[in-house]
């Protein structure tokens, strides 16, 4: 079958493109705001491309011990949750695999 472009394909491609933009543009906007100077942000507002480039937000973020603490908490919760899920899933799988007419 030849890959024909008909009205349905065009509509679906446009919808997928719009959905993709709706997902990507907010992420780009947040990244752009984090890389914009605070004064330029107050004067110009939000832009997809920073008017005045600045790493001040990241300097403030990494200055204190809070980011390290946050990562340690995230790692602990991830490991604990994964282990708990594995134990529960293994127990359920064992019970389902060894049903002997109970």
N, C-alpha and C positions, 0 to 999 in steps of 0.2 A: 504494500500500500504506500502510495506517495504521501508525503507529509504536506497536506494542503493547509493553507491558511484561510480559514473562513471566519465568519462573524463571531462565532462562539470562541474560537481560539484568540481572536483579537481582544474580545471582552475579558476573557480569563487572564490574558497576559497583562492587560491594563490593571485589573483588580489585584493581581499578584504584585505588580510594580507599586501600586498605591499602598498595599499592605506593608511591603518592604520599606517604603519611605516612612510610613507611620511608625515603624519600629526603629529605624535607624536614626532619623532626624532628632528625636529627643535625646538619644545617647550622644550624638555629636554636639548638640546644644549644651548639655551638661559638661562635656569635655571642654568645649570652647569657653564657657563661663569660668571653669576652674583655671584656665590658662590666661584669662583676661585680667588686666590691672583693675583694681577696685574703683578707682576714680573714673576710668574710662567706662566701666560698666554702669556707674551711676549716671554719667553724662549721656552715653550713647544707647544704653539698654542692651538687650540680648542680641547677639549676632552669631552666625554660624562660623565666622572666621574672626579671631580676636583682633581688635583694632590696635590695642597696646598689649603686647605679650608680657606676661609676668608669671613667675613661679612662686609668688608670695603665699598663695594658699597651700601649696605643698610644703613650703618651708615651715609654715605654722603647724601643719599636720604632723610632720616628722620631727618637730622640735622637742616635744615632750615624750614621756614614756607611754602615753595612752595608746598609741598605735601598736606598740609591741604587746601591750596587755590585751588589746582587742584581737590581735592575731592569735595569741595564746589561747584566749577563750574560744575563738572560732575553731582552732585545731582540736582543742579538748572536746568541744561539743560534736565535732565531726567524727572523731575517733570513738567517743562514747556511743553516739547514735548508731554508727556502723556496727560496732560490736553487739549492741543490744538487738539490732535488726537481724544480724547473722545468727545470734543465739535463738531468737524467736523463730526465724525461718527454718533453721536446722531442726529445731524441736518439732515444728509442724510437719516438715518433710519426713522426719523419722516416723512420726505417728501415721502419716498417710501411706508411707511405703511399707510399714509393717502391720497393716491391719490383718488380723487373723480371725475374723469373724466375731470380734468383740461387739 
